[in-house]
Amino acid sequence: MAPYRFSVITIFPELFKPFCKTGVFGRGVSNRLLSVSTINPRDFTTDNYHSVDDEPFGGGSGMVFTPLPLYKAIQKSKKSTPGPVVFLTPAGTPLTHARVVSLSKLDGITLLCGRYEGIDQRIVDLFVDEEISIGDYVLSGGEPAAIVLMDAIARQCSGVVKEAASVENDSFFDGLLDHPHYTRPAEFNRKKVPQVLLSGDHKRIQKWRMKMKLVETLTKRPDLLLTARLSPEQKKMLTEIREELRKGSPADK
Ligand code: 6GU
């Protein structure tokens, strides 16, 4: 299989170097399951200062990314990288697991990182296929968001995460949060690991984990239960959990 291609348009390419060498993503790159290149709009400037920004028409604070270097960077990216041009911006559509999965099924993606107050709108209108935000807060630039998106897409590319089961157990895979995890020691600061996990009874353990996924989701992100597709067994469990919580009894047994 050809690697999934990431092309990143950024004036700070050095930010991506350590990420591309580290952890799960780094291994995906070494194993040629992922490939990353960066394109610096500053390389397409012609003035003595290599400036990529200018004052906004109409006045106001901050600076705006000038269109020509971005245009040239996008054209260069399109020559090497298939897939959509995605602009990372707090004004974009909030990123979801479903969108990550669908983007991971393509052959590649161009990630356009803005800085300053924004980029010239004509670049968005003419060349951007999709605008994505990673949450309702503001970053100084799109780069951390691009890294978030790259990491999330990479996990969904087959072979990048060694154990396919790890991806299937991730939070959001089935629309629910993950269950809690425990490892040695069996007692830590007087807190014991739930007894069932030491029982060796795999059926009971599986059932406990399914229940705890529902407890986690119900207590931390009840909104997810409106769209999660639950099995009849999960629906029955959820009713029991709601009952237990209503009575005030602990739900982690
Ligand atoms: Cl994608 N970019 C910036 N600059 N800020 C953000 C964001 C993106 N997502 C949330 N905040």
Residues whose N, C-alpha, C, O or C-beta is under 5 A from the ligand:
A	BS01	6GU	L88 T89 P90 I132 S133 I134 G135 Y137 V138 L139 S140 G141 G142 A145
